Amino acid sequence: MLDLLDIIAPVFLVIGFGYLCVARHWMSDAGIDAVMKFAQTFAIPCLLFQAVSTIDLGATANPGLMVRYYVPALLCFGLGIWASHWGFKRPLTDSVAIGFACFFANSVLLGLPIMERAYGVDALAPNYAIIAIHAPLAYLVGITTMEIVLASGKPARQIASHVAKAMFRNGLVIGLALGFAVNLSDVSVPKFVDDGVALLARAALPAALFGLGGILVRYRPEGDMRIILFICAVTLFVRPVLVAIFPIGTVSVGEFQSAVLTAAMPAGINAYIFANMYGVAKRVAASTVLIGTALGVITITVWLAVLGS
């Protein structure tokens, strides 16, 4: 147990320090917004660009891994919409945002550092393979579903235009797209550019974890507790269990650990960003990020014990 705490505690310590800095007014909301904007708009896209541009796609792009992870994730998206709309009687627009929260695991800010500390840098290749289509697929599915719900007779061409604009304003998608372009074209990035990107990439995770902690201060868990706890149950338990027992998709032990541990991450900050994009279920998404992250201290430790070495 102490070994597991050694793995997970530093990650949550950085989050907690960010929370404390804002809660005690050592840092302003504007300052923490700037840190998070730097992390999400520049540093994390650089991290993903560097990872995808240099990864051996032939060795890591295991279709079995993609099926093993994303079919259960999509099932959780549908489960979130169904339970929210028909079970909790939320409007359909709210339900799409809640389904997105059930789909989108915190695969970068929590998944990468926890996987690295648990199994080492060499174990991250399957994580990057999952992350490579995580944001694009989640936003494509979420935005398309929301635009269809909001369409009210709009032509398909207009829906497609809204989806495309929203996708390519997302820094994560841009970083991944550029990484794939460099990888597939076999273009050689100049050393000074590569070194600069590497500097920004190294700042990504600590800055993002610190910023995530600071942002959580404003997410007061007010009301909606039943549906918030439902989302937490889906993200922290149902989704990783589905990934673990899913009968289709042949994976190695390392890929299995990456897939299950990624699926066991709480809802990421993108759950709130998506809800904020459309102005729906913002309090639910914000509170889910806060409560899910706190509960994740316990549940991720349990999952690490289950997965073992």
C-alpha positions in Angstrom: 0.0 0.0 0.0 2.8 2.4 0.8 4.3 1.7 -2.6 1.0 2.6 -4.3 0.8 5.8 -2.2 4.3 6.7 -3.4 3.0 6.4 -7.0 -0.2 8.3 -6.7 0.5 10.8 -3.9 2.9 13.2 -5.7 0.3 13.7 -8.5 -2.5 14.7 -6.1 0.0 16.7 -4.0 0.6 19.0 -7.0 -3.2 19.2 -7.5 -3.7 19.9 -3.8 -1.0 22.6 -3.8 -2.7 24.4 -6.7 -6.0 24.2 -4.9 -4.4 25.6 -1.7 -2.7 28.5 -3.5 -6.0 29.7 -4.9 -8.1 28.9 -1.8 -5.7 30.9 0.4 -5.5 33.7 -2.2 -1.8 33.2 -2.7 -2.7 33.2 -6.4 -5.6 34.9 -8.2 -8.2 33.2 -10.4 -6.8 35.2 -13.3 -3.3 33.8 -12.6 -4.5 30.2 -12.4 -6.5 30.7 -15.6 -3.3 31.8 -17.3 -1.5 28.7 -16.0 -4.2 26.5 -17.3 -4.5 28.3 -20.6 -0.7 27.9 -21.1 -0.9 24.2 -20.2 -4.0 23.3 -22.4 -3.3 25.6 -25.3 0.4 25.3 -25.7 2.2 22.9 -23.4 0.0 19.8 -23.6 -0.4 20.1 -27.4 3.4 20.2 -27.6 3.5 17.1 -25.4 1.1 15.3 -27.6 2.8 16.5 -30.8 6.1 15.3 -29.6 4.7 11.9 -28.5 2.7 11.2 -31.7 5.3 12.6 -34.1 8.0 10.2 -32.8 5.9 7.1 -31.8 6.2 4.0 -33.9 2.6 3.9 -35.2 3.1 0.4 -36.7 4.1 -1.0 -33.3 1.6 0.8 -31.1 -1.5 1.1 -33.3 -3.0 -2.2 -32.1 -6.6 -2.2 -33.4 -7.4 -4.6 -30.5 -6.3 -1.9 -28.0 -8.5 0.7 -29.7 -11.5 -1.6 -29.7 -10.9 -2.8 -26.1 -10.9 0.8 -24.8 -13.2 2.8 -27.1 -16.2 0.5 -27.4 -16.7 0.5 -23.6 -16.1 4.3 -23.6 -18.8 4.8 -26.2 -21.1 2.6 -24.3 -20.6 4.8 -21.3 -21.4 7.9 -23.4 -24.7 6.3 -24.4 -25.3 5.1 -20.8 -24.8 8.7 -19.5 -27.2 10.2 -22.0 -29.8 7.5 -21.4 -29.6 7.6 -17.6 -29.6 11.4 -17.5 -32.5 12.0 -19.8 -34.8 9.1 -19.0 -33.7 8.3 -15.4 -32.8 11.7 -14.0 -35.2 13.6 -16.3 -32.6 16.1 -17.5 -33.0 18.0 -20.8 -31.5 16.2 -23.7 -28.8 18.9 -24.2 -27.8 18.5 -20.5 -27.8 14.7 -21.1 -25.3 15.0 -24.0 -22.9 16.9 -21.8 -23.3 14.3 -19.0 -22.7 11.5 -21.5 -19.5 13.4 -22.6 -18.4 13.4 -18.9 -18.9 9.7 -18.8 -16.8 9.2 -21.9 -13.9 11.6 -21.4 -11.4 10.2 -18.9 -8.6 12.5 -17.5 -6.1 10.5 -19.6 -3.5 13.2 -19.9 -3.4 15.2 -16.6 -3.8 12.2 -14.4 -3.4 9.1 -16.6 0.0 9.8 -18.0 1.8 10.8 -14.7 0.2 8.0 -12.7 1.0 5.4 -15.4 4.6 6.7 -15.7 5.1 6.5 -11.9 3.5 3.1 -11.7 5.2 1.4 -14.7 7.9 3.7 -16.0 8.3 5.9 -19.1 8.7 2.8 -21.4 5.1 1.7 -20.5 3.5 4.9 -21.9 3.3 3.9 -25.6 -0.2 2.3 -25.3 -1.3 5.4 -23.3 -0.2 7.7 -26.2 -1.9 5.4 -28.7 -5.2 5.8 -26.7 -4.7 9.5 -26.2 -3.9 10.0 -29.9 -7.6 9.6 -30.8 -9.1 10.4 -27.3 -9.8 14.1 -27.7 -10.6 14.0 -31.5 -13.0 11.1 -31.1 -14.7 12.4 -27.9 -15.2 15.9 -29.3 -16.3 14.5 -32.7 -18.9 12.3 -31.0 -19.9 14.9 -28.4 -20.1 17.8 -30.7 -21.9 15.9 -33.5 -24.5 14.5 -31.0 -25.1 18.0 -29.5 -25.4 19.7 -32.9 -27.9 17.0 -34.0 -29.9 17.6 -30.8 -29.8 21.4 -31.4 -30.3 21.1 -35.1 -34.1 21.6 -35.2 -34.3 21.1 -38.9 -31.0 22.7 -39.8 -29.4 21.2 -43.0 -26.7 18.5 -42.5 -24.1 20.8 -44.2 -24.6 23.4 -41.5 -24.2 20.8 -38.7 -21.0 19.4 -40.4 -19.6 23.0 -40.6 -20.2 23.6 -36.9 -18.6 20.3 -35.9 -15.5 21.1 -38.1 -15.1 24.6 -36.6 -15.4 23.4 -33.0 -12.9 20.5 -33.6 -10.1 22.6 -35.2 -10.3 25.3 -32.5 -9.2 22.7 -30.0 -5.5 22.9 -29.1 -5.3 19.2 -28.3 -6.7 18.2 -31.7 -4.3 20.6 -33.4 -1.3 19.2 -31.6 -2.3 15.6 -32.4 -3.1 16.5 -36.1 0.4 18.1 -36.5 2.0 15.1 -34.8 0.4 12.7 -37.2 1.3 14.8 -40.1 5.0 14.8 -39.2 5.0 11.1 -38.4 3.2 10.0 -41.5 5.2 12.3 -43.8 8.5 11.3 -42.2 9.5 15.0 -42.1 12.6 15.8 -40.0 11.9 18.5 -37.5 14.8 20.9 -37.1 16.7 20.3 -33.8 16.2 23.8 -32.4 12.4 23.4 -32.9 12.4 19.9 -31.4 14.4 21.2 -28.4 11.9 24.1 -27.9 8.9 21.8 -28.2 10.5 19.4 -25.7 11.0 22.3 -23.2 7.3 23.2 -23.4 6.3 19.5 -23.2 8.2 19.0 -20.0 6.2 21.8 -18.4 2.9 20.4 -19.5 2.0 17.9 -16.8 3.2 19.8 -13.7 1.6 23.1 -15.0 -1.6 21.3 -15.9 -1.9 19.4 -12.5 -1.2 22.7 -10.6 -3.7 24.6 -12.7 -6.3 21.8 -12.4 -6.0 22.1 -8.6 -6.5 25.9 -8.7 -9.5 25.7 -11.0 -11.3 23.2 -8.8 -11.7 25.9 -6.1 -14.4 27.5 -8.0 -16.3 24.2 -8.7 -18.5 24.2 -5.6 -20.5 20.9 -5.4 -24.0 22.5 -5.1 -27.0 20.3 -5.7 -27.4 17.6 -8.4 -25.5 15.1 -6.1 -27.4 12.0 -7.4 -26.4 12.5 -11.0 -22.8 13.7 -10.0 -22.3 10.4 -8.0 -23.8 8.5 -11.0 -21.1 10.0 -13.3 -18.4 9.2 -10.7 -19.6 5.6 -10.5 -19.5 5.2 -14.3 -16.1 6.8 -14.7 -14.3 5.3 -11.7 -15.9 1.8 -11.7 -18.2 0.9 -14.6 -15.9 2.1 -17.5 -12.7 0.4 -16.2 -14.6 -2.8 -15.5 -16.1 -2.8 -19.0 -12.6 -2.3 -20.5 -11.2 -5.1 -18.3 -13.9 -7.7 -19.2 -14.6 -6.6 -22.8 -14.4 -9.9 -24.8 -13.1 -8.3 -28.1 -9.6 -7.0 -28.7 -6.4 -8.9 -28.1 -3.9 -6.9 -26.0 -0.6 -7.5 -24.3 -0.3 -7.2 -20.5 1.1 -3.7 -20.8 -1.7 -2.6 -23.1 -4.3 -4.1 -20.8 -2.8 -2.1 -17.8 -2.7 1.1 -19.9 -6.3 0.6 -21.1 -7.8 -0.2 -17.7 -5.9 2.4 -15.8 -6.8 5.1 -18.3 -10.4 4.1 -18.2 -10.2 4.3 -14.4 -9.4 8.0 -14.4 -12.1 10.5 -13.3 -13.8 12.9 -15.7 -11.3 15.4 -17.1 -11.4 19.1 -17.2 -12.7 18.8 -20.8 -16.0 17.6 -19.4 -16.5 21.1 -18.0 -15.0 22.7 -21.2 -17.5 20.8 -23.3 -20.4 21.8 -21.0 -19.3 25.4 -21.0 -19.1 25.4 -24.8 -22.8 24.9 -25.0 -23.8 26.5 -21.6 -25.5 23.3 -20.3 -25.0 21.2 -17.2 -22.0 23.3 -16.2 -22.5 22.9 -12.4 -22.9 19.1 -12.8 -19.7 18.9 -15.0 -17.7 21.2 -12.6 -18.7 19.3 -9.5 -18.1 16.0 -11.2 -14.5 17.0 -11.9 -14.0 18.1 -8.2 -15.7 15.1 -6.6 -14.4 12.5 -9.1 -10.8 13.8 -8.7 -11.1 13.5 -4.9 -12.6 10.0 -5.0 -10.0 9.0 -7.5 -7.3 9.2 -4.8 -9.0 6.0 -3.4 -10.3 4.3 -6.5 -7.1 4.7 -8.6 -5.0 3.3 -5.7 -7.4 0.3 -5.7 -7.1 -0.2 -9.4 -3.3 -0.1 -9.2 -3.4 -2.8 -6.6 -5.7 -4.9 -8.8 -3.6 -4.5 -11.9 -0.4 -5.2 -10.0 3.1 -5.2 -11.6 
